[in-house]
Amino acid sequence: MKAITVRDRDSSLSGLTLTDLPHPHAAENDVIVRVHAAGFTRGELDWPATWTDRAGRDRTPSVPGHEVSGVVTELGYGTTGLTVGQRVLGLADWARDGSLAEYVAVEARNLAPLPADVDHTRAAALVISGLTAWQGLFDHARIRTGQSILIHGAAGGVGSIAVQLARGAGAHVIGTGRAADREAALALGAHTFLDLEAEPLEDAGEVDVVFDVIGGDILDRSAALVRTGGTLVTITHPPTVRPRDGRALFFVVEPDRVRLADLAQRLCDGRLDVRVGAVLPLAEAAAAYTPERRVNGRTIIRVAED
């Protein structure tokens, strides 16, 4: 099969190449998915799991990309809950070969059924962004109706979904980003928007929750905006500044079949939307990792036609 692989950690982006690999093996409780669309995270080339397995052994050449939408073609021994020919979306394990390939082996528990009315491109864009937004808002920040929340990067992959979910939960949503993101953030459901390049962050005022996807100085300064007893949640790095008498949390998204199925149904029903900025073929996936290749919305790799 064709796949994007990386072999040399020192070569970084220059080491991403389209190559031939053996068809993946379906281990116990695995399924093989024929990939139709795949998503990736630019920072994953810095993750240890991209280069070594869970025992610390070198696993290169490795296949990056961990969001997958496609069709089940094979079931491993003992696999239940899915069938051959079923449309699915899900999250490939961090320490195994990923989704930038024609086929990928995934644990069945990490996949959810994909409604027939949702195309694979939008499904792939939903997986990490949707699960991250939900877990940050409800599992970690425990946001409630009537609370106020400041969402950084409100027009980005995670932020755009967080805005919609928080607004749907009855929160007062303040979005941040660049000036060009204002209209998109407001259209997604933010009540107000703060341009981080032109307006002081402190103009946001006090909030019950901050959801951060930026890190650095913005993360540190955001702690002071959290009301007493409130929560600061980030996906960038462990916070060094805490809210007064509140919580500061860093988390990494986890697979959740039930929640992913719910998010996919919301997408199908029109209660949730994803922002797809570019769709590229597998042969151009390596170029999509370059920092200069930024677009408004997620970049998705189309591996096979729907």
N, C-alpha and C positions, 0 to 999 in steps of 0.2 A: 504494500500500500504506500501511497504518498503521505509524507508528514513533514512538518517543520521540526528540525532538531537543532539542539545546541550541544556542542562537545567540549568547548574550552571556556572555563569560567573567566579567564583573563581577556578573552576576545570579545565578550559581551555581545553587542548587537551585530558585530561583523561575523560572529560565529553562527548566526541563525541561517540555516539553509534548508531548501526543499530537497528531500532525499527519499530513498526507498527504504522501508522497514518491513520486517515480517509482520504478518497479520497478528493482532494481539490474542493472547490466550485467555479464555474465560475461566478464572479460578472459581473455587467454591463460593456460591452466593453472588457471583459476578453476572453481569450481562455484557454482551458486545453491542455497541451502538454504532450504526452507520451514521456518521456525523453529517448533518445538513448545514448547521450553522454553529459557530464557536465564538466565545468571547475570551478575552485575555486581560491581564493586568500588567501594565508596563513595568511595575516594580518587581514582578516575580522573578526576574533574572538575578535579583539580589537575595532571594530567599534561599536558605540552606537546603530546603527540600527539593529545590529544582536540580540540585547537583548530587545529593546523596539520599539513600533510602532511610527508613526509620532506624536502621542499625548503624548508620553512619558510613555505609559502603557507597563507593562511587557508582552512580547509575547512568552515567552518560554513555551514549548520546541520549539525552532526554527530550521529551516532547512537551513544550509549554502549553499554556491555555488550560483553563479548568471549567469554563462554562460550556455546556453542550446542549444542543437540541437536535434530535434526530429520531431514528427508528431502530427498535430492537431487532437484531438479526440472529442472536444466539444466546442461550441461557446456560450458565454454568451449573455444576452439580448442586442441587439443593436450593436453587433460586426459586422463590415464590413471589406472587403478587404482580408479576409482569408477564407478558406473552410476546412471542416472536411476531413482528409486524406492528407492534404498538408504538405510537408516537410518544416520546418522552422528553423531558428536560431535566437537567440536574447539574450536580457539582462533582467533578472528578477529584479524587484524593490528591492532596498537595504533593505527596511523596511518590506518586506514580505518574506514568506518562499521561499527558493531558489530551486536550480536544483539538489541537491544531493538526489534525490527521484525518484520514478518510474513515478510520475506525478507532474506537477507544473502548477499553475495558473499564467498567465502572461498577462499584458495589451497588446492588439493586436497591438497597435502603437509601441511597443518595439520589435516586431518580423518582420523579413524579409523573403521572400521566399528563399529556399535553392535549388540551381540547382541540378538536378538529378545526375550529375557526381561528386559531392563533397560529400565525406563520412562524417558521423556525427562526427567522431573523429576530423578531421581537422577543421570542421566547429566550434565545441565548442572551439577549441584552437584559433580561429580567433577573436571571439567576442570582448572581452575586449582589447586584445592586438592590434587588428586592429583599433578599434575605438579610443583608446588612442593615438596610433601613428599618425593617421590622424588628430585628433583634435589638438594634440600638434604641429604638423608641420604646418598645413595649417590654422586652425582656430585661433590659439594663436600666433605662431611664424611668420605666414604669409610668409613662405619661398618662395623664387623666384629662377628662373633659374639663374645660375651663382654665387649664394651665397655659402658660405662655412658653414658647420655645424659640430659640435662635438657632437657625440651621445654616451653617456655613456651606458654601458651594451649592446654593439652592437650585441651580440650573444644571448641575452635573449629574453623573450617573446615579450615585447614591442619594445625593441631596434632592434631586427632582422627585424621586419616589418618596423620600422622607417627608417632603412638603405635602404631597398628596395624602399620605397616610395620616400625618399629624392633623391636617385640616379635617379629614374625614372623622378623626377621633374627637373633634370638638375643641382642639387647641387653638390658641391665637399664635399664628406663625409669622415670624420675622425671618426673611431670607437675606443672605448676603452673597456677594460675588462681585464681578466687574460690571461696569455700566451696561455693557452689551447683554448682560444676563437679566436685566431688570424685567423686561416685558415677559420673557419666558417664565421667570419665577412667579410673577403675579398671575399669569395665566394658569399656572399649575395649582394655585391656591394660596400663595403667600399673601398675608394681609398687607404687609409693608416690605420694603426692600432697602437694604443698605449697601451702597457702593463702597467697597473696602479701599478702592484707590483714591476716592475723593472725599469720603465722609468719615469722621472719627468713629471707630468701633463703639466707643462709649455712648454714642448717640442712640444705640439700641435700647438703653435703659436696662433695668433689672428684669430678669426672666427666671422662670422655674427650672428650665432645662436648656442646656447648650448641647447641640449635636455638631461635632467638629469633624471635618474631613480634610483640613488644611494643615494643621500642626504648627510647630514653630512659635513665633511671636504671637500669632493670632490665637493659638490655643492658650498660651500663658495669660494673655490679657483677658481672655474670655472668662477665666475663673472669677474675676472680680464682678462680673455681671450676673452671676448666679445668686439668687436670693438665699437667705439663711435656710439651710436644710434642703437646698436644691441639688441638682445633679449635672455634672459635666461628663459627657460621653465622647470618646474619640476613637477613631480607627487608625490613627497615624503612628503614635508612640505613647508609652506611658506618660501621663501628665506629671510635670514637676511642680506645678502650682495647683493648689486645691481650693475649692470654694470654701467660704467660712461655714463651719458646722455642716458641711455638705459632703457629697460623694464625688470622686473623680475616678472614672473608669476607662480603661483601654480594653478593647476586645477584638478578636479575630472571628470573622463569620464562620458559622458551623452549618453543615448540611442539616436540612429539616424537611423531610419528604411531605409531611402533612401541611406545613406552612407554605411550602413551595406550590403545592397543588392549589391551595387557597389563593395565592397570589396570581397563579396562572388563570384561575377562574375569574378573578377580578379583572384581569387583562381582557379576557374573552368577553365579559359583560360590559366593558367600557367604563368600569369604575376605577380603572388604573391605566396609566399610559407610561410608555418608556420612550426615551429620546434616543433615536438612532441617527448618528451624524454621517456615517459612511459605511458602505458595505464593499468589501474587497474579496477577491478570489484568494484561495489558499496560496497560490504562487507569490502573492504580494504581501503575505502576512508578516514577513520579516521587516519590511519597510514600515509597517504600521506601528512598530515599537519605537521608532525614532521620536524624540521629543518634539521635533519640528512638525510632525504629522498630527497636530492637534485639530480637532473638529468640535463643533457644538453638538454634543451627544456622544453616545458610545460608538466605537468602531467595531463592527462585527465582521467576522470572516465567513464567507459563504463557501462551503466545501462541496455541497451537492445541491441541485435544484429541488425545490419542494415537490 
